[in-house]
Amino acid sequence: MIIEKTMSENWLSNTYLVADKPGGHAVLVDTGGPTQPIMERIQELKLTVTHVLCTHHHIDHVTHNAEYQAAFDCPICGHASEKSLFGDLDVELEHNQELQSGELHIRPLHIPGHTLGQLGFVVNDECVFTGDTLFQGSVGGTRGPGHTTYEDLQHSIMDVLMSLPKSMAVHPGHVDPTSIGREWEENPFIRIWRGADPSAEKACKAFGKPASLLLRAPDYDGGTKCLVRFEADQMLDVVPGSKVIEDA
């Protein structure tokens, strides 16, 4: 299997070219990264591109969909529940619906939280593309357009992604690759969720509301991401660190 990546300088979002072999078949996972290097590799490797697979509808992951579709006459594929958020989809995917592109066997995983129809893609049972649900050392937030809940995000990570083999490579929607095993051992959110580490209890304000800060951890963009519990309703959430002010 061949995996090539480009990354947007502004959004730090990744586009992946995934192919079975030179002269074979390929898919694209998300389209927020620069197109020229991807287009050049497709030509160099003499690939037939069969699908654009979208992890979710956010602009930093779909901005070049139309260019790839025009170039390769391939369908735009995403989760059925986000059809209206995309504007339209050529193929509506469901959890565990098998796709094939040459010798690539692709299994979509519905992993909501960051968005309603967030998808991961397991390819040939060797690697998983996790979109904005799981990153190296961090997790997705539940405050962006089309989000669902903290409970969905935690379930998607702990019960779906963490059930994959620990050796499986992880290719996130932003920045660097990792593995299921590495995130199980090192990701601070996962360590709290599985009881390996205690959470903090520090008074703060999140989005201007009184809350308890349970975790502040580095995020993929150089900032931080926080796990907070709001005082008013005791609801938990994963929010940008820039929206959390710790009490003195």
C-alpha positions in Angstrom: 0.0 0.0 0.0 1.2 3.5 -0.8 0.2 6.5 1.4 1.2 10.1 0.4 0.2 13.2 2.3 0.1 17.0 1.8 -0.7 19.4 4.6 -2.2 22.9 4.5 0.1 25.6 5.9 -2.9 27.6 7.2 -5.2 24.9 8.6 -2.6 22.1 9.1 -5.2 19.8 7.6 -4.1 16.7 5.7 -5.0 15.3 2.3 -4.0 11.6 1.8 -3.5 9.7 -1.4 -3.9 6.0 -0.7 -3.1 3.5 -3.5 -2.8 -0.3 -3.7 0.3 -0.3 -6.0 1.9 1.7 -8.8 -0.3 1.5 -11.9 -3.2 0.5 -9.6 -6.2 2.1 -7.9 -6.4 4.9 -5.3 -8.6 6.9 -3.1 -8.2 10.4 -1.6 -9.0 11.0 2.0 -10.0 14.6 2.6 -8.9 17.5 0.3 -7.7 20.4 2.5 -4.1 20.0 1.7 -2.2 21.3 -1.4 -3.4 19.6 -4.6 -0.3 19.9 -6.9 1.9 17.3 -5.2 -1.0 14.9 -5.0 -1.8 15.4 -8.7 1.8 14.9 -9.6 2.1 11.6 -7.7 -1.1 10.3 -9.2 0.4 10.9 -12.7 3.8 9.5 -11.8 2.3 6.3 -10.3 -0.2 6.0 -13.1 -3.1 5.6 -10.7 -6.8 5.4 -11.3 -8.6 7.5 -8.6 -11.9 5.9 -7.7 -13.3 7.9 -4.7 -12.9 11.0 -2.6 -13.5 9.9 1.0 -14.5 12.8 3.3 -14.1 12.4 7.1 -16.5 15.3 7.6 -17.9 18.5 6.0 -15.6 21.2 7.5 -14.1 23.4 4.9 -10.5 22.6 5.9 -11.2 19.0 4.8 -13.2 19.5 1.7 -12.0 22.6 0.0 -10.6 20.9 -3.1 -13.3 18.3 -3.6 -14.5 19.8 -6.8 -11.0 19.9 -8.3 -10.4 16.2 -7.8 -13.9 15.3 -9.0 -13.4 17.3 -12.1 -10.0 15.8 -12.7 -10.9 12.1 -12.1 -14.7 11.9 -12.4 -14.8 10.2 -9.1 -17.7 10.4 -6.5 -17.6 12.5 -3.3 -18.3 10.2 -0.4 -19.3 11.1 3.1 -21.6 10.0 5.9 -25.3 10.1 5.1 -26.2 12.2 8.1 -24.0 15.1 6.8 -25.5 15.2 3.3 -27.2 18.5 3.9 -24.0 19.9 5.5 -22.0 19.0 2.5 -24.7 20.5 0.2 -24.7 17.1 -1.6 -22.9 13.8 -1.7 -22.5 11.4 -4.6 -22.2 8.4 -2.3 -23.7 8.3 1.2 -21.7 6.0 3.5 -22.8 4.1 6.6 -20.8 2.5 9.5 -19.0 -0.7 8.4 -20.2 -0.4 4.7 -17.4 -2.0 2.7 -15.8 -0.1 -0.2 -13.3 -1.5 -2.7 -10.8 0.3 -4.9 -8.6 -2.2 -6.7 -6.9 -4.1 -3.9 -7.9 -1.5 -1.2 -10.6 -2.7 1.1 -12.0 0.2 3.0 -14.3 0.1 6.0 -15.9 3.4 7.2 -16.3 3.9 10.9 -18.9 6.3 12.2 -17.1 8.2 15.0 -19.3 11.2 15.8 -18.6 13.9 18.3 -16.6 16.5 16.4 -19.3 16.4 13.8 -22.6 14.4 13.4 -21.3 12.3 10.5 -17.6 12.1 11.3 -16.1 9.1 9.7 -12.9 7.2 10.1 -11.6 4.8 7.3 -9.9 1.5 8.0 -7.9 0.4 5.0 -6.8 -3.2 4.4 -7.0 -3.6 8.2 -3.5 -1.9 8.3 -4.3 1.7 9.1 -7.1 4.0 10.0 -7.7 7.6 8.9 -9.3 9.3 11.9 -10.3 12.8 10.7 -10.8 15.2 13.6 -11.7 12.6 16.2 -8.2 11.4 17.3 -4.9 13.2 16.8 -1.4 12.4 18.0 -1.6 13.3 21.7 -5.0 15.0 21.4 -8.6 14.6 20.5 -11.2 16.5 18.6 -13.4 19.1 20.2 -17.2 19.3 20.2 -17.8 23.0 19.6 -17.4 23.2 15.8 -20.2 23.4 13.2 -22.3 20.3 13.1 -20.9 18.9 16.4 -22.7 16.4 18.6 -21.7 15.6 22.2 -18.8 14.9 24.5 -20.3 11.5 25.2 -20.3 10.7 21.5 -16.7 11.8 21.2 -15.6 9.7 24.2 -17.5 6.6 22.9 -16.1 7.1 19.4 -12.5 7.1 20.7 -12.7 4.6 23.6 -15.2 2.1 22.2 -14.6 2.3 18.5 -11.1 3.4 17.7 -9.4 2.0 20.8 -10.9 -1.4 19.9 -8.7 -1.5 16.8 -5.4 -3.4 17.0 -2.8 -1.5 19.1 -0.3 -1.9 16.2 -2.6 -0.1 13.7 -1.2 3.1 12.2 -3.3 6.2 12.7 -3.4 9.0 10.1 -5.2 12.0 11.6 -7.0 14.8 9.9 -4.2 17.2 11.1 -0.5 17.0 11.4 1.4 13.9 12.4 0.7 10.1 12.3 0.6 7.9 15.3 -0.7 4.5 16.3 -3.6 3.1 18.3 -1.1 1.7 20.9 0.8 4.9 21.3 -2.4 6.9 21.9 -3.7 4.3 24.4 -0.4 4.7 26.3 0.3 8.4 25.9 -2.7 10.4 25.0 -3.6 12.4 28.1 -7.4 12.4 27.4 -7.4 8.6 26.9 -5.3 8.0 30.0 -7.9 9.9 32.1 -10.8 8.1 30.4 -9.3 4.7 31.1 -8.4 5.5 34.7 -4.6 5.5 34.2 -4.2 9.1 35.4 -6.3 11.2 37.7 -8.0 14.4 36.5 -7.2 17.8 37.9 -9.8 19.9 39.7 -8.9 23.6 39.1 -11.5 26.4 39.0 -11.7 28.2 35.7 -14.0 29.9 33.3 -14.8 28.2 30.0 -16.5 30.3 27.3 -17.0 32.8 30.2 -18.9 30.3 32.4 -17.8 28.9 35.8 -16.3 25.4 35.3 -13.7 23.0 36.6 -10.6 22.4 34.5 -9.9 18.6 34.5 -7.1 18.6 31.9 -5.1 21.0 29.8 -3.0 19.2 27.2 -1.0 20.3 24.1 -3.0 20.3 20.8 -1.9 19.6 17.3 -1.7 23.3 16.4 0.7 24.4 19.2 -2.1 25.5 21.4 -3.9 23.5 24.1 -7.2 21.6 24.4 -9.1 21.3 27.7 -11.4 18.8 29.4 -13.8 20.9 31.5 -16.9 20.3 33.6 -19.3 23.2 33.8 -20.6 24.1 37.2 -24.2 24.9 36.2 -25.2 21.5 34.8 -22.1 19.3 35.5 -21.7 18.7 31.8 -18.3 17.6 30.5 -16.8 19.0 27.3 -13.6 19.1 25.3 -13.0 22.8 24.3 -10.2 24.9 22.9 -7.6 26.0 25.5 -8.0 29.6 24.3 -11.5 29.6 25.7 -10.5 28.5 29.2 -9.2 31.0 31.8 -7.8 29.5 35.0 -8.7 31.2 38.2 -5.8 32.8 40.0 
